Amino acid sequence: MATVTRTSEEILPEDRVTNALIERTEGQCGVEVPYNNYGERGYVDLVANRRRSSRIIEIKSKPQSANSVIRQFQKMKANFVEGTEYESLLPQKHFWLVFTASQKNIEHLKNNKKMYLSLDSPVFMADETGRIETVFLHGEINFTDSSKNGGLGTLKGIQKQGPLACPYCGKEYKVEGYYRNHVEQCNKDLEVTKVNS
């Protein structure tokens, strides 16, 4: 049986983002974790444990339609915890929808923002280093120039509709300034941990 190896150019964006998110996670990770809750079956792309919380992550690189993405994500949210035998879930659970960083995905999110804003979970975009930008979180985050920052746009503004949750640890803030400072520090802490390990 022949073994197929891929060059770095041939590795899919979803695989690169998954590998980078695993590298940035201090705790245990599970990839393609199955669930089966009374016949509702599926797989979660990544379960990443950090501190006291589990991040249950669906990663999309080439979404066909917003309806199908949201349907799959909602099905996973409704059935994963009760339907999995994955033993390493931590008490706090955060469901994330993550898109790989690309101009096409930015346009997809902009064109379907009302649909994604209807989710009660955050929507992120991640580049191939595992760096995460918040797209939608209790309101709207706008991209300014997606050609900078490795394909990610910069945060332009947020209309708050509730507490802001850190994408790295889940800590919530009501004041945007405190939230931004915390997220910046949390990201630096992750990079320091990665360098020191």
Secondary structure as UniProt FT lines:
FT   TURN            8..10
FT   HELIX           13..23
FT   STRAND          29..37
FT   TURN            38..39
FT   STRAND          40..50
FT   TURN            51..52
FT   STRAND          53..60
FT   HELIX           66..83
FT   TURN            87..88
FT   STRAND          92..100
FT   HELIX           103..111
FT   HELIX           113..117
FT   STRAND          123..126
FT   TURN            128..129
FT   STRAND          132..136
FT   STRAND          140..143
FT   TURN            146..147
FT   HELIX           149..151
FT   STRAND          155..158
FT   STRAND          164..165
FT   TURN            167..169
FT   STRAND          172..173
FT   HELIX           176..196
//
